[in-house]
C-alpha cells in the first residue's frame, strides 16, 4: 500500500522539484522568496494535481483484473492449499 501512495506523492512533488532544478541551473536563487511568486506556485500546484489525477485514471484503467474476471478465494483441495486467484 505504501508504493501507490509514494508514487502519488512523488508525482505531486515533481513539478516543484523541476522548477527548483531550473532555478538552480539558471542561478536565480532557489531559496529566494522572489523566485517563488504565488502565480508560479499556483501553476505548479495545478500541474501537480493534473499529474496525480492522470495517474489515478491510468492506474484504474490499466491495472487490476480484466473486466468480467472472478476472484476465487484460497481453499483446500484434496488436502492441499490452493492460493486465491483471478480467473
Buried (B, 14 or more C-beta within 10 A) or exposed (E): EEEEEEEBEEBBBBBBEEBBEEBEEEEEEBEEEEBBEEEEEEEBEEBBEEBBEEBEEEEEEEEEEEEEEEEEEEEEEEEEEEEEEEE
